[in-house]
Amino acid sequence: MSFLSQEDLKEILQQIECHFTWMLQKEHIDPDELEERIAEQIQFLINKSKVLNYNLLAYVKFLNDKKEEALENLQKAEETVPVEYPGDVEKKSLVTWGNYAWVHYHMGNLTESQTYMKKVESICKQLGSASPYKMELSQIYCEKGWALLKFGSRYYEKAKESFEKALEKEPENPEFNSGYAITVYRLEDYYAKKHSGIGSSLEPLRLAVKLNPDDVFVVPLLALKLQEINRVKEGEKYIEEVLRRYPDVPYVLRYAAKFYRKKGDVDASLQHLKKALSLTPNSGFLHHQIGICYRTQYLALKKKGSKNKFQSLLKQFELMKLCIFHFQKVVECKTKFVYAYIDLANIYAEQGQLWEADQTFQKVFAISNLTSTEKQQLHFNYGRFQERHRKSEMNAMKQYLAGLKIENTSFEQKKCERSLKQLLDKAVKKGTKCVEIFKSLGFFYQHLGLKEKAIEAYEKALEMDPTNEEYLSAVMNLKLSLES
């Protein structure tokens, strides 16, 4: 075998279909948390492919600078292929070999890297592939789809495309249908938050359950979807059945808990969550759900009131402490879980711990690579904190305006718009005059398409700050748009 230069080898490796060429970025995940989650699935989901999870875990280990552990997991994947796919070992090993080649390349083991690259090349040639280093296989599209799905909402659209390609060749494959249904469900939830629309996940979930009634991923999601469209009794039958068959699978327990919390049975929800947590004590997701349950109980008690005020206040204080404990656990486990930080900050504020609340918000501002929706959620909640707890309407206005300025149609943007309008109306009625208010009014009117009112507001801002280029540019651009 003639040995390639490092540059030539890299050029070939970039053609191989595997986790290293699927553009899965480290900055979009918490590697430690994802490692934990994949390991849990390998342990508890006995009916699911371990090969896929070992491959993904190896890649995440590599991203976490644990190259030797990455190789160990690739070895486990390679050893598991003949067990899971006894009649199709070579095809099912292509992704594993590609990952092996890349890990060895990054470790400087160029001979080993080229050995695995040659294995891929040999199978591609043997099976008559048009490309010497790539096979158009439905199983590879499926594995890519699952990997993209695990890396979060930024990758959902690409995951859907991958599962669709897999289904083109095998439309009745249970695994492909499961992946596709889950992706559509996640996309549906994601776009709901963005105040947009996508086709219902109901039929894909029904088909996936029909093809594999034992699938612990899709059965609970079908139940939640049925609950969402007010078919609660039908959904509860699926939840009860999957709980009966898989009472010790954390994934089943956590979605059963979500079902019962939405139904209003918070005690049942907590029961399932605590059982799941006993099985997977480091799960940030479970701690977050438990915290939400305690918060629900706290808010209900606060709203209801009680004849015995002292006992009621004591119970409220106890529930808030439990909320804080579990939300703190979440951010320890999932350091980039924006919504958990916001939940923690808000409950600190509710308890009067304003310094702790502010510090928690600042931690979110320091997180890099926030999505537009996450940024808007942060600005809205920090604005509300400034308005309600710091009693600073001006600082609140700045936050709402920052959220509104982000070009991303979402519920969070609408909340910023509504809250900003309320504060601006209040300021105008009071006759308050300051540059920040006129600047905010200018942008707000511009956002609504009221250009003449926007010009008037920006001009008043300019009277107070004549050298401000932002206000001057806004006035000029708005006047030009009126003339055109």
N, C-alpha and C positions, 0 to 999 in steps of 0.2 A: 504494500500500500504506500503510494507516494504521499508525503506529508505536505499539507497546505500551510501557507503563511497564516499568521493570526488574522490579518485583514481579509484574506480570501475565505478563511473558515467562517468568520463573522458574517460575511456577505451571504454565505450558504445557509447558516443558521437562521438568518432573518426570514428565510423562505419556509421554514418548518412550522407547521401548525401546532402550537403549544402555548402554555401560559405566558412564556416570555415574549411571544409575538402578538399577544391579544390586547396589548396596550392597557394593562391593569396597573394603575398607578398607586404607589405606596401612600401618597399624601391624601388619598381619598378614603383610607381605612385607618383603624387602630389595629396594627398587626397583632399585638398581644391578645386583644379581645377576639379578633377573628380566629387566631390559633385556637383559643379556648373553645369557641363555638364549633369549629370543624371537628376538634377532638371529641366533643360531646356527641356530635352526630355519628362519628365512627363507633362510639361506645354504645349508644342507645338505639340507633336506627338500623336494626339488624337486617331489615328487608331492602335496604338501599345499597347501591354500589359503593364498596369501600375503595375501589380503584380510583374513582373520581375524587373522593375526599383525600386520599393519600397524595394524589398528584397536586391538588390545590393546597393542601397543607405544606407540602414540600416547597411550593412557590412562595407561600407566605413566610415560611421559615427563612427562605433565602432573602426576602425583603427585610426581614428582621435581623439580618446578618448572622444567621445560624446555618451556615453552608453545610457543615457536617451533618446536622440534623435533617437538612433538606435531602441529602443523599440517603440517609436512613429511611426516610419516608418514601423516596422513590424506589428503594429496594423493596419495601413492603408492598408498594403498588405493583411492581414487577412480579413479585411472588404471588400476589392475589389474582392477577389476570387469568392464569390457567384454572383457578378455582371458580371464578365468576363466569368466564367465557372459554370453556374448555375446547370448543371447536373453532375458535376465532382468535387465537393468541396473538398472532403477528399484527393483525389490524388493530386490535385493542391495545397494543403496546406502543403504538406510534407516538402518542402524546407523551407517554412516560419516557421513551427514548429521546424525544426532542428536549424534554426538560432536563434529562441527564446530560445531554450534550451541552446545554447552556450553562448548567451549574459547573460542570468541569471546565468549561471555557472561562468562566469568571474566576475560577480557582487557579487558573494558569495551567491546568492539566490538559494541554492541547491534544496529546495523543489519545487520551480517553475520550475527549470530546469528539474527535474525528471518528473514533470507533463507533460511537452511538449515531453519529451523523450518517455513517456508512450503512448501519442497520436500517435506518429510515429509507435511505436511497435504494437499498436492495429490495425492500418490500414494495416500494413505489414502482420499481422497475418490474418486479415479478407480477404485480397486479395490473400492469399496463397503464399506469397513470400518465397523463399528459405532462405533468410536472415531475422532475426527477426527485423532488424533496417534499411533495405535498400530495395528499389524497383527499378527494372530495367525498368524505364519508359522513353519513348521517350521525353516527355515534360521536364523531369529533365535533360536529355542530352542536350536539346535545351537551357534551362536556364543556364546550365554550360557553353555552348558554347558562349553565349552572354556575360557572366561575364568574361571569359577568353579573349574575343575579346577586351573588354573595358580596360583590364589591359596592353595592348600594345603588341609590336612585339614579345617579348619573349614568348608569350603565343599563338601565331597564329597557330602553328602546333597542339597544344593540342585542340584548339578551333575547328579546322577542323575535328579532330578525333571525337569530341563530336557531331558535326552536322552530321557527317557520320553515327554514331550510331543511332541518332534520325531518319535519313532518311531510315535506314534499315527496320524499322517497319512501317513508313508512308512516302513512297517516293513522294507522291503528296502533302504533307503538305506545304502550302505557307510559313508559318513562318520558318520552317526548311530549306526550299530551299533558302529563303532570307538570313538567317544566313550563310548557306554554301557558297552561291555565293559571299557575302561580304568578307568572310574569304579568299576565293580563290583569290579574287581581291587584298586584302591586302597582301597576301603572294606573289602574282605575282609581286607586286610593291617592296616588301621587297627583294625578290630574284633578281630582276632586279638590285637593288643597289649593291647586292653582286656578280654581274656578273655571275649569274648562271641561271638555268631555271626551270620553273614549268608550268604545263598545263594551257592553256588559260582559263581565267574567262569568256570569251564571251558566251559560251553555258550555263553555270550555271546562268549567269545574264539574258539571254534571257528566260530561263525556269522560273526563279523567277518572272520576269515581266509578263510572260504569265499567271502564276498561280495567280498573284495579281497585276494587272495594277495600283492599287492605292498605291503601296508601295513606300513611299517617300525616302526610303533608297536605293533601288536597281535601280529605274528608272534613277536617275542622274548618277549613276555609269555605267550603260549600255551606256548612252550617251557618257561619257568620254572614255569608252573602244572603242566604235565605232570611236570616234575621233582619238584615238591612232592608229587605223589600217587604217587611212585615209578614213573613211566613215563618213566624217564631216556632210554632209547634212542629212544623216539618224540620226546621233546623235543629231543634232540640232532640229530635229522634236520632239524627246523625251524631250529635255530640254524645248522647247517652250510649249509643252503640260503640263508638270509637273509644270511649272511656272504659266500657265493659271489656273490650278486647285488648286494649293497651293501657292499663291503669298506671303503669310505671314509666311511661315515656314522657319526658319533660315537655317536648313539643306539643303533645296532645293536651297535657294538663294546662299549659299556659294559654292555649287558645280556647279551651273550655272555660278557663277563668275569665277571659275577655268576653266570651258569650254571656256568662252569668252576670258579669258586671254591667254589661249593656242592658241586660234584662232587668236590672235593679236589685239583683240578689248579691249584694257585696260580700256577705258572709260566706256564701258558697264559693265565690270567686277567690276570696282569701284562703279558703281551705285548700283549693287546688293549687294556688300559687305557692303556699307554704310547703306542700308536698313536693312540688317540682323543685323548689329551692333546696330541700333536703337532699335531693338527688344531684343537683348542680349548684353548689353553694356560691360559686363565683359568677353566676349569671347576672350581668347588669340589667338585662331585659326584665328578669323576674323581680329584682329589687325595684325597678321603676314601676312596674305594674302594681306591686304591693304598696308602694308609696302613693300611687294614684288612688288605690282603694281607700287607704286611710284618709287621704285628702277629701274624697267623696263623703266619707262618714263625718269628717270634721265640718264640712260645709253644710251638710244636712242638719247636723246638731245645732250649728250656729244659727241657721235659718229658723229652725223649729222653736228654739227657746225651751225653757223648762220652768216649772214652778220652783224647783230647787236650783236656784241660780248658781250656788257655790258648787254643787255636784256637777252641774252642766259645764261650768268653766273649767273645773278640774279635768273632766273627760276631754274637753276640747284641747286643753294644754297637753294632755297625754297623747292624743291623736296627732297633734302638730309635732311633738317630739319624735313619734314613730315615723312621720312623713320625712322629717329632716334626716333621721338615721338612714332610711332606705334610699333617699335621693343622694345622700353623701356616698353611700356604697356604690351607686350607679356611676357617679363621675370618677370614682376610684377605679372601677372596672372598665368603663368606656369613656376615655378621656376626651373624645371628640363628639360625644352625644349632646348636641346643642340643647335639645329640648329638656333634657334632664337637668342641665345647669340652670336653665330658665325656670323650671319647676322649683328647683332648690332655692333660687334667688327670691322667687315670689313667696314661698312659704316662710323664708327668713323675714321678709318684709311684713308678712301677715302677723308674725310673732313680735314685730317691733325691733328685730335685730337688723337695723338699717345698714350698719357698717358691713356686716357679713353679706347682706344682700348686694350691696354695691360692689364689693370685692368679687363676688361670684359672677355678676354681670361683666366685670372687667376681664375675667378669665375667658369669657366667650368672645369678647372683642379681640382678644389676643390669639384666638384660634385661626389658623390660616386656612384658605380654601373653603370658606363657608359658601354654600349655595346662595343664590339670590333670595330664595324663600326663607332660608335660615337667617339671612341678614335682616330681612324685613320683620321677621318674628322677633328678632333681638331688638331692633329699633322700636317696635311697637311696645314690647314689654318694658324696656328701659324707660321709654317715654311715659308709660303709665306709672312706673315706679316714681319718676321725677314729679309727676303731676299729683299723685295721691299720697305719697309718703314723704317726699322731700318738699312738697308744696311749692315747686318751682315750675310755673306754667311756661316760662320762657325756655327752660331746658327741655321740658316735655315737647314743646313746639319744634325745637331743633331735631329731636329724635323722630317725631312723626314725619317731619319734612324729609329727613334723610331716607326713611323707609319708603315714602311716596316717590322719591326721585329715582329709586331703583327700577329700571325698566323690566318689570316682571309682573304680569297680571296674576294676582293671587288673592286669597282671602285676607292675608296679612297686609297686603297693600291697601285693600279696601278699609281695613280697620284703621290704618294710619291716616287715610284720607278722611274718614268719619271723625276721628279724634282731633285731627288738625282743624277741621272745619268748626267743630264745637268751640275750641279754644280761640280761634280767630273771630268767630261771631261774638264771643264773650268780650274779647279785647276791643273790638269795634264799638260794641254797645257802651263799654266803659269810657271810650274816647282815648284809649291808650295809644300813644304815638311813639314808636321807636323803630329803628332801622330793621331789626329782625322781624317785626310784625309785617312791615311793608314788603320786605323781601319774601316772606312766607306767602303773603297774599298774592304777590306777583306770580310766584310759581304755581300757586293753587289755581288761580284764574287761568293761567296758561295751560295747566293740566286739564281744565274743564273746557278749553277751547274759547274762553272769553277773552279775546286778545286785547280789546280796548281797555277793559278793566285791569288786565295784567300790566299794560303800558302805564296806566295811571298809577298803579301801586309801585312799580319799579321806579317811576319818576319821583315819587315821594321819597323812596329810599335813597335816590340819588341826591335829593336836596339835602339829606342828612349826611351823606357820604359821597361827595361829588367826584372823588377820584376812583371810585370802585369800578373796575373794569367789567366785573361780572354783571352788574346792574346795567351799565352802559351798553354792553354787548346784547343783553336781553332786550332792551328797548329798541335798539337798532334792528335786530333780527325780527322782532314782532312787527315793527313798522314796515319793514320790507315785505313781510309776508302778507300784510294788509294791502299793499300796493300791487302785488303780483296777481 
